Structure formats: structure tokens, C-alpha cells
Amino acid sequence: MGGPKTHHLVPRYWLSVFAEDGHVLGRWREGAEYRTRLRGAAAARHFNTDPFAEGECRTVLETYLGDRVDNPAARVMRAIRLGYWPLEETDQQTLVEALAWQLVRTRAFRAWDEQVGEHLFPPMWAAEAVSYVEEHSGRALTPEQRLQVFYAALRRSPSASVITDQRMALRSAIRAFERVRAFLSADERRLVLLRSDRPLLVIGDSGVVLRRQDGAHGITPPLLSATSQLLAPLSPQHLLISTTRSHYRPEEVLTPKRAAKANTGAAAWWQEAVYRLPSMPWPARLRIPGTAPQVRAPALVARPDDGGTPATQPRHPAIRDPELRAILQQFTGASTPATENPEPADRAAP
């Protein structure tokens, strides 16, 4: 297979300004420190590889990111660090696209997107079952029958893996990028650059982080609020902020307090490690949580192999029409007994 096999979640040109002699000092989630070369920092094997394409086409997204996103953005960020600010409109758009990509080319976003898919698939499957039953019965169902069919199919929905498209992760990232780019390009938003005379900033393997108005941090591009800020440490001494707020003054400096907020975001949402200059002490206010942010929630519905119905699952009427049960059985490939999850006798239909 042609093309690069190791893909950086944070581009090497970006990481390099947090390095000395080609090395950065990282800290794992559990708190252990380690020294690593740039080629091994914030990287993953085949992260952007197309599983179905052949030859060089397998890494077409990674090649695109390198040639069309990272190379132009590296020139703009280098100019910013040299003191060129504010930017020309074309350079600002180049920077906005790089920031938008950085929010979605991470393990954190991919894990979040997979969990959303797992939780949304069962109700989507159940809604499709209702349409299938109506089509094959040749009649419209009553509201009560629709509800019965929906919950019967919901309880028997298979795992989302039965329809998993191995390209879905790449497609989701591209769709999310388009939403984030539109969000960052909105007329009411502006880019603010804060500088300091000494190194204050660290960077996580997500590169950038969202900060909501209430101070909480997140990585959910499809759920962006209009007031969310995007914090991007361009170097240990340069913090770029995309914001709608107007209280920042021209030539405002990066204070330890503002740097602490950015570093807290980096610590809250990195998946593997936080990186800093080897000669720079860890910021005192950097928080190192002990668990990954993406904690898988319990399944929303019972699976056939669960060994029973969860105690918290609500009771729903079973399908009492034999014709509808038979049609739904064809759709789900599982039995739908009339006595399944029955209602109390005093509420049963006559």
C-alpha cells in the first residue's frame, strides 16, 4: 500500500513549536511523563486510511490534509509567530479551515461520533420497521399500533455494526468539518490573538478545544452554540481565540489566568497525552483527569442476548394483531410473541 501509514492528529509543523531538539515532553492520562520524538507524538496508524480504496488512493484524505490544509496553514502560523497580525482575508480563511479540520481529525471526535451512532441506530431501526409493516400490510396503522410496532422493533434492534460502513468515520469527519468551517466563518465571529513573553501553554492531541460560555469544555462540533469559543495554542506563547465576544482589547497579552483556562481545556479533552516544551515546567493549574472523557453509557435498549429486560426499561404494550406480528418478524428476523412485556390485566385491551 502506498502513502503514509502514520497519521498525525496534530500536524508536525504545529507540534514542532512545542518541541526542543525534535522532542516534546508528554504526560499520559494516568500522570506518567515521557519524552518522545515528534514523529511519535499525537499520531495514530492508518487513522485517515480509506479501508476500501487501492494503492495511493487509500491515503487520499491524509494527502489532501497535508497538501491543501497543513502546508498553507504552516505558512500562516509561522507569520503569526513572527508578528504579522492582523491577517489578510485569504490568510484568515486558510487559518479557519485548519482550525475546523483540527477539531474533527481526532480520536476524541471519532469516539464521540461512534457513540452517537450506536445510540441513534435503535430508534431509526424501529421507525423503519413501522414503515415496513404499513407497506406490507397494505393499510395505515392506528397510533396505538404504530407505538406497539415501534417498541417491539426497538427492543429487538440489532447492533449498529450490522450496517456499519467502514468509511463512516471519514465521512463523518468531512461533514463535521463543513459545519465547523461555517461556524467559524460566521460574520459575528472574530479571531483574537493573545501573546506572552514566556511559555505558558501546552497542547493536547486534540490540538484545539471548545469552551462554552459557562466555562465547560467540549469536542462536539454538531452541537456548537453561538457563544462557544475555540481555543487554539499556536505556540507556548501564542493563544488564538475564535469568539463572538467583544471585550478583548487590541494587543491584549496572554496572562497566566487565561493560559490556565486554555490548558484546562487541553487536559480535559485529550485522548492520549498533553505535550509541552521539555524545559518548561508543567503549569500548576493543569488538571490531569484520571479517566478518558468518552465513557460509554449503558445501552438504551435491551438486546436479544442481554439475558433479560433492564429494570429501568419502561413497559410497553405488546403487538396483539397476529398479522402485524408476522410482518414484523419478517423485518427483524426474530419472534414477537403477544405476551412480550405485557400490560397489567386491568389495562389490557379487551
Secondary structure as the mmCIF struct_conf table of DSSP 4:
data_model
#
loop_
_struct_conf.conf_type_id
_struct_conf.id
_struct_conf.beg_label_comp_id
_struct_conf.beg_label_asym_id
_struct_conf.beg_label_seq_id
_struct_conf.end_label_comp_id
_struct_conf.end_label_asym_id
_struct_conf.end_label_seq_id
BEND BEND1 GLY A 3 GLY A 3
BEND BEND2 LYS A 5 LYS A 5
STRN STRN1 THR A 6 HIS A 8
BEND BEND3 LEU A 9 VAL A 10
HELX_RH_AL_P HELX_RH_AL_P1 ARG A 12 LEU A 15
HELX_RH_3T_P HELX_RH_3T_P1 SER A 16 PHE A 18
STRN STRN2 GLU A 20 GLU A 20
TURN_TY1_P TURN_TY1_P1 ASP A 21 GLY A 22
STRN STRN3 HIS A 23 TRP A 28
TURN_TY1_P TURN_TY1_P2 ARG A 29 GLU A 30
BEND BEND4 GLY A 31 GLY A 31
STRN STRN4 GLU A 33 ARG A 37
HELX_RH_3T_P HELX_RH_3T_P2 LEU A 38 GLY A 40
TURN_TY1_P TURN_TY1_P3 ALA A 41 ALA A 42
STRN STRN5 ALA A 43 ARG A 45
TURN_TY1_P TURN_TY1_P4 HIS A 46 ASN A 48
BEND BEND5 PRO A 51 PHE A 52
HELX_RH_3T_P HELX_RH_3T_P3 GLY A 55 THR A 59
HELX_RH_AL_P HELX_RH_AL_P2 VAL A 60 TYR A 64
HELX_RH_PI_P HELX_RH_PI_P1 LEU A 65 ASP A 70
HELX_RH_AL_P HELX_RH_AL_P3 ASN A 71 ARG A 81
TURN_TY1_P TURN_TY1_P5 LEU A 82 GLY A 83
BEND BEND6 PRO A 86 PRO A 86
HELX_LH_PP_P HELX_LH_PP_P1 LEU A 87 GLU A 88
HELX_RH_AL_P HELX_RH_AL_P4 GLU A 89 VAL A 104
BEND BEND7 ARG A 105 THR A 106
HELX_RH_AL_P HELX_RH_AL_P5 ARG A 107 SER A 137
TURN_TY1_P TURN_TY1_P6 GLY A 138 GLY A 138
BEND BEND8 ARG A 139 ARG A 139
HELX_LH_PP_P HELX_LH_PP_P2 ALA A 140 THR A 142
HELX_RH_AL_P HELX_RH_AL_P6 PRO A 143 ARG A 155
TURN_TY1_P TURN_TY1_P7 ARG A 156 ARG A 156
HELX_RH_3T_P HELX_RH_3T_P4 ALA A 160 ILE A 163
TURN_TY1_P TURN_TY1_P8 GLN A 166 ARG A 167
HELX_RH_AL_P HELX_RH_AL_P7 MET A 168 LEU A 184
TURN_TY1_P TURN_TY1_P9 SER A 185 SER A 185
TURN_TY1_P TURN_TY1_P10 ASP A 187 GLU A 188
STRN STRN6 ARG A 190 ARG A 195
BEND BEND9 ASP A 197 ARG A 198
STRN STRN7 ILE A 203 GLY A 204
TURN_TY1_P TURN_TY1_P11 ASP A 205 SER A 206
STRN STRN8 VAL A 209 ARG A 211
TURN_TY1_P TURN_TY1_P12 GLN A 213 ASP A 214
BEND BEND10 GLY A 215 GLY A 215
STRN STRN9 HIS A 217 GLY A 218
HELX_RH_3T_P HELX_RH_3T_P5 PRO A 221 LEU A 223
TURN_TY1_P TURN_TY1_P13 ALA A 226 THR A 227
STRN STRN10 GLN A 229 SER A 235
TURN_TY1_P TURN_TY1_P14 PRO A 236 GLN A 237
STRN STRN11 HIS A 238 THR A 243
BEND BEND11 THR A 244 THR A 244
HELX_LH_PP_P HELX_LH_PP_P3 TYR A 248 ARG A 249
TURN_TY1_P TURN_TY1_P15 PRO A 250 GLU A 251
STRN STRN12 VAL A 253 VAL A 253
HELX_RH_AL_P HELX_RH_AL_P8 PRO A 256 TRP A 269
BEND BEND12 GLN A 271 GLU A 272
STRN STRN13 ALA A 273 ARG A 276
TURN_TY1_P TURN_TY1_P16 PRO A 278 SER A 279
BEND BEND13 MET A 280 MET A 280
HELX_LH_PP_P HELX_LH_PP_P4 PRO A 281 PRO A 283
TURN_TY1_P TURN_TY1_P17 ALA A 284 ARG A 285
BEND BEND14 GLY A 290 THR A 291
BEND BEND15 PRO A 293 PRO A 293
HELX_LH_PP_P HELX_LH_PP_P5 VAL A 295 ALA A 299
BEND BEND16 LEU A 300 VAL A 301
TURN_TY1_P TURN_TY1_P18 PRO A 304 ASP A 305
BEND BEND17 ASP A 306 GLY A 308
TURN_TY1_P TURN_TY1_P19 ALA A 311 THR A 312
BEND BEND18 GLN A 313 GLN A 313
HELX_LH_PP_P HELX_LH_PP_P6 PRO A 314 ARG A 315
HELX_LH_PP_P HELX_LH_PP_P7 PRO A 317 ILE A 319
HELX_RH_AL_P HELX_RH_AL_P9 PRO A 322 THR A 332
BEND BEND19 GLY A 333 ALA A 334
TURN_TY1_P TURN_TY1_P20 ALA A 338 THR A 339
BEND BEND20 GLU A 340 ASN A 341
HELX_LH_PP_P HELX_LH_PP_P8 PRO A 342 PRO A 344
HELX_RH_3T_P HELX_RH_3T_P6 ALA A 345 ARG A 347
BEND BEND21 ALA A 348 ALA A 348
#
